[in-house]
Amino acid sequence: MKHIMLIAALLAATPALALDDPLLKRAEAVLKRQPIIDGHNDWPGALRGNFGEGWWSEDLKADSRLFKKPLMTDITRLHQGRVGGQFWSVYVPASLVGPAAVKATIEQIDIVHGFVKKYPADLELASTAADIRRIQKTGKVASLLGVEGGSQIDNSLPVLRMYHALGVRYMTLTHTKHNDWADSANESPRPNPLTDYGKAVIREMNRIGMLVDLSHVSPATMKAVLATTKAPVIYSHSSARGIADHVRNVPDDVLPLVAANGGVVMVTYVPGFINAARQAWEAARAGERQRLLALHIADLPRQGAAMAEWDAKNPRPPVGINDVADHIDRVVKLAGIDSVGIGGDLDGIDSTPTGLEGVETYPALIAELLRRGYTEAQCEKIAGGNLLRAMEAAEKVAAGMAGEVPPDVKP
């Protein structure tokens, strides 16, 4: 009974999911024609963090909101959310480098291969856009992988190619730290944001048909990559800096370059990235935490009590579906309807916008776009059509480069 009451409360907290909403019914029809293809979900890492290797014994079709540590993803809710394609992030921290980063990445890839094999009636590995189109028609979730940081190849093009052989179809060039060949958005810029070796990495990704992901990189790196790549890029989980001035978002002057490239900005749900008030609150809270640490370095209970008092006096600003839709509007305004998608970053974040608490809620976002006047055909592009087009273009570039040999370069 407690579980039933919890589920009812969760649904009640998501007003956009009201079953009698006519726009929600239209959204369901849109997603029947073109299911969601989400650019970034951290479920593999969340499973490993929750269970270690014990994830193999867990029922991944059970409602993961009821787990001891609740998750935003499970197989049942993927189907409820009309997800037809998912890029699973195989993330390791940017502080982990060298062979250890490669080992940890392989272990994350193993989790994806494991749950796909465990649930063959629900999930299937995809390698191409054609695979996604075929798989999503069966009602399964086409599963692809994304490496979330160029440091995870340990400056090795052979490692990059082996990731591709294991199902990786995009690589984020950096995470929160610079690597040897590309600048992150989260550190001070260097004179050369993309080295010659970095350009060789881009060329090799083009040659093998792996999408270049510009989430996490600096604006200068974005521009250098866009001037180098022969294939469309993606931002697997980024939003518009013109709405929220966060370093992880895409600047207004870059969005037209993405359109010219044929790329796709997959708008993310991260509250601090998409809402300026939440971003300011998070910065203030982090500053207060550091202040209390300095004042009471040896008194953890006093730190905790003071932090709780600050939280009570400074409530967290709300973030909702409207904030995500505002970023979609901005990308459409500056880059066009063909350059936007969805990359929720679910299970990679501590909180979500209200109404977008898990993978079951994608129809609610499409309903909000319909409410704003987007046509059903436009919503199909945002749901997944634009990503498929970019993948097909990247595959065409790779086919044209098939006779070329890999570059012989050193970092």
N, C-alpha and C positions, 0 to 999 in steps of 0.2 A: 504493500500500500504506500509506503514511504517513497518508493521509486516512482509509482504512478503519480503521486502528488508533485514530486520534483519535476517530472517531465511536463506536467500540466503548467507548473509555474514557469518553466523555461519557455514554453510556447506562448503563455500569456504575456511574457516580457518581450515578445517579438510581434508588435502589432501589424507589421507589414505582411505577416503570414496568415492573416485572417482569411479563412477558406471562402468567405462570401465576397471577397474583393474581386470585382470583374477584371481589373488589370492583372491580378495574379493569375487568373484563368488564361488571359491572353499571353502572359509570360510563359506559362506552362506550354502553350501551343508553339510559341517561338522556340522553346528549348527542346521540344519534340523534333522540330525540323533541324535545328542546330544546337546540340547540347553544349554545355559549358566546357571550354578547354582552359583550365586554370594554369597560369604560368609558374606558380611556386607554392608548394606545400611541404612543410617540414615534418610530416608524420613519421618518416623513418627515424629521424633523430629523436622525436618524442617517444616513440616506442622503445628505442634503445635506452633513453634516459629513464623511462618508467620501469622497464622490465629487464634490461640487459638481454642476454640470450633467452631469457624466459619468455620473451614475446611469442616465441613459437607455440607456447602452450595456451596463449590467450585467445579468446573468441573475438576476432576482429570484426565480426558482424554484430556483436553486442553493442548496446548504447554506451559509448565511451564517456559520456557525461556522468555516468555512474561509477566510473573507475575511482580508485582511491585518490589518484591525481587525475582529474577529468581532462579529456582531450577534446579537440574541436573536429576530429575526423574519425569516422568508422565507415565500414563498407555500406551498411544500411543507409546511413545518412548521405553518403555519396550518391546513391541512387535517388534518394528523396530530393536532392539538390539538382538532379538532372545533369550530373557531371558525366561527360562522354570522353574526356581526355584530361590527364593530369601529369604535369611535370613534377616528379618527386625530387625534392632537393636532397642531395647527398653532401651535406655540409660538415666541415670540420673547422675549428677555430683558426683564425688567421695567425694566431700565435704558434700554432703547430706547423712546423716546416720540415723540409727534407723528406727522407724515406718514411718517417713516422706519419707525415701527412698523407702520403700515398697509401700506406697500410690502412689508416683510418678511413680513407675514402673508399677503398675496396670493401671494407667491412660494412660501410653504409650501403654500398651498391648491393652487397649480399642480402641485406634486409629487404630491399625492393624486390629482388629476384625471388626471395623467399616467400613474401606474402602474395606475389603474383602466382607462384606455383601452388601455394596452399589454397588459393581461392580461384581456380580456373573458370568457374562459372560467372565470376564477377569482374575479374581483372585479366588483362592480356597485354603483354609487352608490345609496344609499337616502335617501329624504326623510321617510318616515313609518314608524310601527310596522307598518302593513300591508305596506309595501315589504320590511321586514326579514323578516316572516313568509313572504312569497312567495319572496324571494331565498334564504333559508337552506334552503328545501325543495329548491332546485336543486343544492345542494352548493357554491354560491359563498359568498363572504364579503361580506355586505352592508356597505358602507363609508359611514360618516358622518364628519363632522369636528367637532372641538371646539376653539374658540379658548381658549387657556390664559392669560387675563389681560385684565381690562376695559380696561387702558391701550391695548390693541390696537385699540380703536375710536376713539381720539383724541377722546373726548368728542363723538362724532357718532352720533346715532341713524340717519341715513341710511347710514353705514358699517356699523352693526350690521345693518340690513336687507339690505344688499348681501352681507354675509357669509352671511346666511341664504339668500339666493338662490343662492349658490355651494355650498350643501350643509352649512353649519355648523348643527348642531342642539343644541349647548350652548355657553355661554360661562362660563368660570371668572371670577368677578367680580374677583379680584386674582391676582397671583402673589406674589412674595416682597417686594414693596414696596406701600405704600399707593398708590392713585391719587387723583384729585381727589374721588372720591365714595364710596369704600368702603375699609375698613381691612383690611390683610393681617394674618395671624397672625404674621408674621415681623418686625413693627416694633411699637414702643410704641403702645398704644391712644390714640386721639384722643377728645375729648369726644363727637363725633357720628360713630358708626361707619358710618352710611349716610345720606348727605345727601338732600335733596329731589330732587336730580338723580338720585342713585342709585336712589331709589324710582321715578322716571320710567323709568329703564333697565329695572328689574324689570317694570314695567307693560308696556313695549313688548315685552320678551321674551315675556311672557304673551300679548300680542296677536298676535304673529307665530308663536307656537308653538315658541319656542326655550327649551330647558331651562336653568334657572338652576343653575349648578354652584358649590357652596359649599366645595369643596376650596380650600385656601390662605387662606380668610378667617378673621378673628378670631371668637371665640365671640360677641362682642357683635354683629358683623355678621351672623353666622348667625341670631341671634334676631331682629334687625331685619328681615331678609329673610323669615324664616318668618312674621312678623307682617304682611308686606306682600303677598307673592305670592298669586295666586289659583290657581296650578298647582303640582303636585309639584316639588320640587327634587331634584337628585342631588348626591352627592359622587362625582366621577368617579374619584378615587384617594385615599381616606383610610381610616383605621382607627379603632379605639376607644381613647380616651384613658384609659379605666379599666384597660386592659391595659398600655399603654405611654404614659407621660405626655409625649407629644411635641406641640408646638404645632400640628402638621399634622393631628392626630387630632381626632375628634369627642368633646366632653365628655359624660359620662354624663347630665347634666341636659338636654342638647340632644337626645339620642336619642329620648326620648318625643315631643318636638315634631316630629321628623322623621316619626315614625309617624303622628301626628295629621295631618300635611300630606300623607301618602301618598307621601313621598319614599323614596329609596333610597341607602344608603351602600354604595358599591362598594369593598370592602376591597382594600387595596393590598399589594404585595409588598415595598416599600422596607424593607430590613433595619433601618435605624436608626429607622424609624417604628414597627416592630412588636415589637421586642425591646429591653427596658430595658437589658440588659447591653451589647448592641451600641450602643445610643444613648450610654451612658456612655463606652464605648471610643472612639467617634468623637469625642466632645467632648474626651476626654483627649488623643487624638492631634492634634486641631486645636490644642489648647493647647500641646502640645509643639512642634508645627511653628512656632507663633508665637514660642515661647521661643527656639528655635534660630535663627530668622531674626534676632531681636534680638541674640543673642550673636555670630553669625557672619555678619553682614549682607553682607560682601564676600567670603565664602568658600563658594561653592556646593558644592564637593566635600565640605567638612567638614560642612555642613548635611546633605547626602545620606547621608554615612556615619553620622552621629549618629542620623538618622531611621531608617536601616536597623537600627541597634543597638536602638533603642527598639522597633521592630516585632518584632525577634527575641525580646525579653524580654516583650513584651505581645501575645500572639497574639490574633487577631480572634475574638471570641466567635461560636460557630456559631448560625445561624438556619435553621429548616427549615419544612417544610409545616405542622407542628404549630403554629407561631407564627401563620401566616395563619388556620388553622382556629380558634385561640383567639379571634381578633378577630371572626370570623364568629359564634362562640358568644356573644360579648359583645353584639354588635349584636342578635342574635336575642333574647337575654334581656331587653334593655331597650327594644327597638323592635319586636320581632316578626319572624316569618319572612318577612313581606311587604316588609320594609324593608332587605334586604341583597342585594348583588350582588358582582361582581368587577371590579376595575380595576387591573390588574397594574403599570402604569407601565413595562412592558418597553421596552427601548432608551432609556429616560430615566434609567436608574440604572446604577451601576458594577458592582453585584453583586446577586445574587438569593438567596432562601432555597434551601438545598439541596433538590433535587428539583423546583424550579420555575425551571429555568435558561432556558427559552424558551417560545415560544407552543405548542410541541408537548406541554406538560406539564399542561395544564388537566385532563385526565382523572384525573391523579394526585391533584389537589386534591379533585375530586368523590369519588374513592375514599376519601380520608381522611374526608370528611364522612359517607359511608355507614358507615365504620368506627365513627364516633362515634354512630351511631344515627339520623341524619337519614333520612327516608324518601326514596324516589325522587321522589315528587311535590314534596317540599320542595327537593330538589336541583335539580329543573327550575326552580323559582322563582329560586333563587340563581344558576343558570347564565345565565338571561336573561329568565325570565318576569316577574320583578318590574320590570325595566327597561322591558319592553314595556308593562306595565300603566301605569307612570308616564308613558311617552310618549303613550299613548292618552288618558290623562286630560289631559295638557297640550294635546294636539290638540283635545280637546273644549272646553277653556277658550278656546283661540284661535278656534274656530268661533263660540263665544258672544260673542266680542269683535269679530267681523269687521266690524260696522257702525261701530265706533268709529274716531275719527281719532287719529293719533299725537299724543302730548303736545307742546306748543310750549314747551319749556323750554331753559334754558341752564345749563351747569355752574357 
